[in-house]
Amino acid sequence: MNQQTSHRTAIRQTMVGKVVSDKMDKTVVVSVGKTTVHRLYRRYLKRTSKYYAHDENNQCGVGDLVEIVASRPLSKQKRWRVQRVLERAEG
């Protein structure tokens, strides 16, 4: 077997969300929304989760739309890092 064909890279989990806090140094809080279906009533429910993400250059501001990617644990709560800023907040 060829060594180059047997080597695989894992695809990391990514999510898109809105920055809700940037008060910490090199850390932002990202709110990610998703819709789920209620098991009994078959109605759509909106659910949001907050994730702490590493922002190395402090480039994100509140209201920015960002893509975060899973990473190794960086602190007690940070398991994500900011991949890129998709859209800047106005103002």
N, C-alpha and C positions, 0 to 999 in steps of 0.2 A: 504494500500500500504506500502511496506517495505521501510524504510527510506534509506537504502543503495542503493536500485535499483532506487529510484527516484532522487538521487543526480547525476548530470551530470557535467562533466568538459568541458569547451569550448576548442576547438582545435584552437590554435593560428596560424595566418598566418606566413608562413616561406618563405624565398627566399634565393637563392644562388647567390653570386656575388664576384667580385674581389675588393680588397682594393686599392683605388687610392690615398689616403692620410692618414697619421697617425701623422701629425704634432701637433694636439691638444692633450691635456691631457685627457685621458680616453675616447677619441672619435676617431672614424675612419669614413672615407667616403667610402661607398661601391657602386660600379657601377654594376647595375643589367641589363642584356640584355634580350630582348624578341623579338619574331617575331610576326608581325601582318600582316593581309591581307588587301591590299588596296581595298576599297569598289567598286570603278569603274573598275580598271584595273586588279583586282584579282592577283596582284603580291605581293610577300612577301617583307616586309620592316623590317629592323633591327631598333629597338628602344632601347635606353638606358636611365636609370633613376639613379640618385644619391640619396642615402639615408645616413643620419647621424645615426651612430649606437654607442651605449655605449659599451666601451671596458674596463671593470673594472680594469684589471691587466696590461693594455698596452701590451698585448701579440701579437697583430697583427702588421704585417709590410706591406709595399707597395708590391703588387703583390700576396699576400696570397688569397687563395680561402676560403671564409667563408660562414657560414650559419647564417642568421640573422632572428630574430623572433620579431613579433610585441609586444610592451609593452605600458605601460601608458606613457603619455608625461613626459619626463625627463628634457627637456628644451624647448626653443622656436622652435627648429628644430628637436630635437632627439625624435623619436617615435619608435625606434628599438634598439635591443641590440644583441650583438654577442652571438650566441648559442654555436658554436664550430668552430674551424679552420679545414677545410677539407684537405687543401694542403698548404704547406709552399712554399714561393717563393725561387728560387735558388739564392745563392749568399749572 
